[in-house]
Amino acid sequence: MTSVVSHPLALQLIGWAKEKKQAFRLCLKEVIFKAVRRNPEIHKATDNDIEKCAKDWLRGASDRNGARKLRYMRAAAAASSSTTEMPEE
């Protein structure tokens, strides 16, 4: 999937897909299916297999390229700063 859809594009597609789901499905689905069919190692994959893999890959886009770790670090920093602040009297 990374050779068909880049990480930044995948993040944009997630938001766009929520608004225009049907058009998104048709457009991206056609591109992905054509790309898979061109690969001699996996060209016999079923449509359902391709669709499931694509959905799983897109679903995880927001956690890729260190985004999950960054979110964790921000949450930990926010939690530690809120516990170290002294209440004003």
C-alpha positions in Angstrom: 0.0 0.0 0.0 2.9 2.4 0.7 3.8 2.3 -3.0 0.3 3.3 -3.9 -0.7 5.7 -1.1 1.9 7.9 0.8 1.5 8.5 4.5 0.4 12.2 4.2 -2.1 11.2 1.5 -3.5 8.4 3.7 -4.1 10.9 6.5 -5.9 13.2 4.1 -7.9 10.4 2.7 -9.2 9.4 6.1 -10.8 12.8 6.7 -12.0 13.1 3.1 -13.5 9.7 3.2 -15.7 10.6 6.1 -17.3 13.3 4.1 -17.6 11.7 0.7 -17.5 8.0 1.5 -19.1 6.6 -1.7 -17.0 8.6 -4.1 -13.9 7.8 -2.1 -14.5 4.1 -2.1 -15.0 3.9 -5.8 -12.0 6.0 -6.7 -9.4 4.6 -4.3 -10.8 1.1 -4.6 -10.2 1.1 -8.4 -6.6 2.4 -8.0 -5.7 -0.2 -5.4 -7.3 -3.1 -7.2 -5.4 -2.2 -10.4 -2.1 -1.9 -8.5 -2.6 -5.3 -6.9 -3.6 -6.9 -10.2 -0.3 -5.7 -11.7 1.8 -7.4 -9.1 2.5 -10.9 -10.3 3.0 -12.2 -6.7 -0.5 -11.3 -5.5 -2.5 -10.7 -8.6 -4.8 -13.6 -7.7 -6.0 -12.1 -4.4 -9.7 -11.8 -4.1 -11.5 -8.5 -4.1 -12.5 -9.1 -0.4 -8.9 -9.8 0.6 -7.7 -6.6 -1.1 -10.4 -4.5 0.4 -9.8 -5.8 3.9 -6.0 -5.2 3.7 -6.6 -1.7 2.3 -9.1 -0.8 5.1 -6.7 -2.1 7.8 -3.8 -0.2 6.3 -5.8 3.1 6.1 -7.2 2.6 9.6 -3.7 2.5 11.0 -2.4 5.6 9.1 -2.8 8.0 12.0 -0.4 5.8 14.1 2.4 5.5 11.5 5.7 7.4 11.2 6.0 7.9 14.9 2.6 9.5 15.4 1.5 7.1 18.1 4.7 7.6 20.1 4.3 11.4 19.7 0.7 11.3 21.0 1.8 9.2 23.9 4.7 11.6 24.7 2.4 14.6 24.6 -0.2 13.0 26.8 2.5 12.0 29.3 4.0 15.5 29.3 0.5 17.0 29.8 -0.2 14.6 32.7 3.1 15.3 34.4 2.8 19.1 34.0 -0.7 19.0 35.5 0.4 17.0 38.5 3.5 19.2 39.2 1.6 22.5 39.1 0.9 23.9 42.5 -2.6 25.3 43.1 -2.6 29.1 43.7 -4.2 30.3 46.9 
